[in-house]
Amino acid sequence: VNINIEKKPLEGDFYTFVNDTYKSMSKDSSFELVSSGETALSGITALEYVYTSSQNDTTIKEHKAVWFEKGGQAYVLLYSAK
């Protein structure tokens, strides 16, 4: 399992920013959204996305991304595994 933590400057509304990320990813045929919704992370409302991606149609990875907003920044905890 690989775990990445990223911080991105928040541009506009948090929910729109995150949802637009996955709208653009859905145009890639190797991307398949499994589930999405709200969750809580230490009392903070967060958005959770579970999806799969494939490379060369042979290696399929499952990803779980948990997004939250703090101090005008968007943070994502991304878990990935084969």
BAFI-3210 file (N, C-alpha, C; in Angstrom, 3 decimals, decimal comma, padded with zeros to 6 digits):
// residues 82
n [1|2|3|4|5|6|7|8|9|10|11|12|13|14|15|16|17|18|19|20|21|22|23|24|25|26|27|28|29|30|31|32|33|34|35|36|37|38|39|40|41|42|43|44|45|46|47|48|49|50|51|52|53|54|55|56|57|58|59|60|61|62|63|64|65|66|67|68|69|70|71|72|73|74|75|76|77|78|79|80|81|82]
n.u [000,847|000,584|000,877|-000,003|000,204|-001,163|-001,177|-003,117|-003,581|-006,633|-009,068|-011,724|-014,930|-014,805|-016,152|-016,855|-014,306|-013,094|-014,937|-014,814|-012,263|-012,579|-014,439|-012,944|-011,099|-012,725|-012,913|-010,848|-010,287|-009,160|-009,922|-012,203|-014,882|-015,761|-017,085|-018,411|-018,660|-019,650|-017,676|-016,233|-013,352|-011,532|-013,491|-013,819|-015,562|-015,295|-014,546|-014,882|-013,476|-013,515|-011,832|-010,814|-007,919|-006,248|-003,273|-001,950|-003,866|-003,290|-002,372|-004,205|-005,125|-006,393|-007,763|-008,104|-009,274|-009,244|-010,500|-010,106|-010,749|-008,772|-007,799|-007,967|-006,798|-006,762|-006,598|-005,479|-005,611|-004,235|-004,613|-003,243|-003,255|-002,322]
n.v [-001,177|002,141|005,372|008,676|012,107|015,127|018,668|021,264|024,482|025,985|026,663|028,546|027,153|024,422|021,872|021,976|022,226|019,724|017,859|018,591|017,726|014,942|014,787|015,548|013,450|011,319|011,284|009,796|006,616|004,599|005,014|004,274|005,053|003,898|004,446|007,310|009,937|011,668|011,806|011,607|012,993|012,941|014,583|016,494|017,388|015,468|014,478|011,438|009,338|006,397|004,550|002,816|002,239|001,510|000,244|-000,136|-002,076|-004,286|-004,095|-003,416|-000,939|-000,052|002,809|005,053|008,082|010,672|013,717|016,918|020,189|022,816|025,781|027,279|025,613|022,662|019,359|016,057|012,664|009,941|006,640|003,809|000,690|-002,457]
n.w [000,000|-000,888|000,490|000,145|000,941|000,135|-000,379|-001,598|-003,033|-002,360|-004,668|-004,977|-004,118|-001,854|-002,207|-004,937|-006,072|-005,410|-006,530|-009,243|-009,845|-010,050|-012,061|-014,291|-014,290|-014,943|-017,654|-018,563|-019,774|-018,236|-015,677|-013,072|-011,156|-007,999|-005,561|-003,771|-001,347|001,709|004,689|007,983|009,479|012,160|013,333|011,384|008,484|005,592|002,201|000,481|-001,920|-003,787|-006,146|-009,177|-011,211|-014,257|-015,791|-018,877|-019,265|-017,702|-015,048|-012,276|-010,047|-006,853|-005,394|-002,663|-001,738|000,562|001,164|002,679|004,044|005,292|006,738|004,324|002,493|000,463|001,368|000,687|001,449|000,113|-000,620|-002,143|-003,829|-005,338]
ca.u [000,000|001,256|000,094|000,486|-000,535|-000,916|-001,856|-003,295|-004,286|-008,059|-009,550|-013,184|-015,650|-014,143|-016,880|-016,718|-012,904|-012,854|-015,778|-014,286|-011,091|-013,010|-015,107|-011,907|-010,508|-013,672|-012,707|-009,802|-010,924|-008,577|-010,482|-013,570|-015,327|-016,457|-018,018|-018,034|-019,587|-019,082|-017,231|-015,644|-011,955|-011,259|-014,514|-013,872|-016,265|-014,371|-015,110|-014,156|-013,643|-012,858|-011,833|-009,764|-007,249|-005,469|-002,137|-001,748|-004,902|-002,798|-002,246|-005,323|-004,908|-007,531|-007,359|-009,060|-008,855|-010,029|-010,237|-010,667|-010,328|-008,301|-007,014|-007,946|-006,073|-007,406|-005,697|-005,961|-004,897|-004,462|-004,148|-003,270|-002,722|-002,664]
ca.v [000,000|003,445|006,447|010,013|013,234|016,300|019,917|022,067|025,737|025,862|027,651|028,587|026,301|023,139|020,761|022,125|021,958|018,275|017,171|018,880|016,865|013,621|014,930|015,531|012,109|010,367|011,277|008,806|005,297|003,696|005,425|003,844|005,445|002,837|005,093|008,628|010,456|012,393|011,056|012,502|012,724|013,654|015,603|017,400|016,815|015,155|013,783|010,197|008,764|005,116|004,320|001,960|002,685|000,433|000,641|-001,095|-003,106|-005,469|-003,809|-002,624|-000,414|000,560|004,039|005,685|009,460|011,379|015,142|017,828|021,584|023,435|026,995|027,712|024,632|021,367|018,264|014,738|011,471|009,012|005,280|003,069|-000,674|-003,336]
ca.w [000,000|-000,927|001,086|-000,184|001,499|-000,692|-000,042|-002,797|-002,777|-002,651|-005,616|-004,919|-003,186|-001,605|-002,828|-006,385|-006,382|-005,345|-007,513|-010,577|-010,014|-010,491|-013,365|-015,333|-014,313|-015,533|-019,107|-018,811|-019,813|-017,240|-014,383|-012,789|-009,823|-007,287|-004,640|-003,276|-000,361|002,841|005,848|008,984|009,787|013,416|013,533|010,240|007,336|004,503|001,042|000,226|-003,260|-004,024|-007,586|-009,706|-012,427|-014,860|-016,613|-019,967|-019,126|-016,995|-013,628|-011,762|-008,702|-006,172|-004,712|-001,757|-001,493|001,569|001,015|003,672|003,922|006,531|006,541|002,934|001,694|000,261|001,666|000,277|001,879|-000,987|-000,390|-003,397|-003,758|-006,466]
c.u [000,890|000,324|000,770|-000,411|-000,160|-001,724|-001,920|-003,980|-005,740|-008,490|-011,068|-013,741|-014,979|-014,825|-016,758|-015,302|-012,645|-013,661|-015,300|-013,041|-011,500|-013,812|-014,071|-011,254|-011,421|-013,568|-011,638|-010,413|-010,339|-009,109|-011,900|-013,907|-016,141|-017,489|-017,499|-019,074|-018,862|-018,695|-016,691|-014,225|-011,599|-012,220|-014,641|-014,622|-015,279|-015,147|-014,238|-014,498|-012,864|-012,966|-010,717|-009,150|-006,438|-004,350|-001,908|-002,710|-004,417|-002,732|-003,392|-004,996|-006,219|-007,005|-008,489|-008,496|-009,802|-009,581|-010,842|-010,056|-009,879|-007,449|-006,902|-007,164|-006,908|-006,331|-006,314|-005,017|-005,224|-003,792|-004,278|-002,657|-003,129|-003,812]
c.v [001,236|004,481|007,770|011,047|014,460|017,488|020,751|023,370|025,586|027,013|027,603|027,668|024,923|021,993|020,796|021,762|020,450|017,542|017,411|018,035|015,518|013,665|014,876|014,153|011,105|010,308|010,262|007,408|004,312|003,976|004,882|004,182|004,310|003,428|006,470|009,070|011,217|011,426|012,072|012,041|013,570|014,821|016,612|016,694|016,651|014,481|012,570|009,672|007,460|004,859|003,355|002,630|001,513|001,017|-000,464|-002,274|-004,362|-005,266|-002,913|-002,216|000,117|001,728|004,497|007,058|010,092|012,833|015,918|019,208|022,089|024,649|027,448|026,788|023,365|020,294|016,965|013,673|010,411|007,676|004,528|001,694|-001,445|-004,224]
c.w [000,000|-000,334|000,741|000,472|000,667|-000,184|-001,305|-002,421|-003,212|-003,543|-005,618|-003,859|-003,077|-002,344|-004,350|-006,817|-006,429|-006,418|-008,945|-010,876|-010,586|-011,783|-014,485|-015,420|-015,010|-017,062|-019,529|-018,729|-018,797|-015,831|-014,239|-011,340|-009,207|-006,341|-004,266|-002,263|000,727|003,943|006,849|009,284|011,002|013,617|012,410|009,112|006,190|003,374|000,747|-001,165|-003,311|-005,519|-007,972|-010,934|-012,960|-015,700|-017,628|-019,877|-018,399|-015,491|-013,192|-010,333|-008,150|-005,361|-003,791|-001,436|-000,485|001,543|002,180|003,493|005,290|006,172|005,094|002,005|001,559|000,489|001,176|000,830|000,840|-000,681|-001,715|-003,192|-004,999|-006,071]
res [v|n|i|n|i|e|k|k|p|l|e|g|d|f|y|t|f|v|n|d|t|y|k|s|m|s|k|d|s|s|f|e|l|v|s|s|g|e|t|a|l|s|g|i|t|a|l|e|y|v|y|t|s|s|q|n|d|t|t|i|k|e|h|k|a|v|w|f|e|k|g|g|q|a|y|v|l|l|y|s|a|k]
***
